[in-house]
Amino acid sequence: MAILSDRDITEGLRSGYLGISDYSDRSLTPNGYDLRIAEVSVRGDPDVKREGTVSIPPRTMFYVSTVERVRMPPDVCAQLWLRTTWIRRGVIGAFGKIDAGFEGTLTLGAYNATDDPVEMPVGERFCQMVFETLSSRTEKDYSQRSGNYQGQTGVTLEPVRRRSRRWLEGLGSPRPKGRKT
C-alpha cells in the first residue's frame, strides 16, 4: 500500500485514472484532496441547505454532501479525515473508506459536540480524502459487490438501489409485508 502524493493525484486526474469533478487547486494537499461542502442536512430539520452558512445546533447530528463527485479506480481506495479546523470547533466525524470502484458524491455524518452552535459555510473544505493503492486490482469492485450508494448525488441516507427499486415499483414506500412481485 502506498499513499498518493499531490503529483500522483494530479497525474491521475490528467490521465483519467482518478476522477474528481469540480476540482479546485486550493483543495489539493501534499498527500490528499480536501472535499468541500455542497449540502448540509441537520437531523430533525426537513430542509437541506445548499447555500449560505448553516448553523448546526449544539449536540446535534448533521450530514454533509460533497461538491466533488469522485470516481475510484479498481486498485485505489481512499480514507476520509475530518479537517482539524472542524475538530477544533468541536465537530466530531466518523468516516470510513471510499471503496475501489465507487463513483458519486459522498454523504458524511458528523456531530456538533459543543454547547454552542457551529457555523458551516456551504462551499468550505470539510474533510481530506487520502488515496491509497491496493496491493492488487480488486476481483469485484464496489459497484459489483454491495454498490448501495453507487452514483449517489447530494445527502443520501438511504441506499440508492433501494430508492430506485421503490420508484420503479411506483409505490414511493417499501413494499407491504407479504406482498410478492
Buried (B, 14 or more C-beta within 10 A) or exposed (E): EEBBBEEBBBEBBEEEBBBBEEBBEEBBBEBBBBBBBBBBBBEEEEEBBBEEEBBBBEEBBBBBBBBBBBBBBBBBBBBBBBBEEBEEBBBBBEBEBBBBBBBBBBBBBBBBBBEEEBEBBBEBBBBBBBBBBBEEEBEEBBBEBEBEBBBBEBBBEEBBBEBEBBEEEEEEEEEEEEEEE
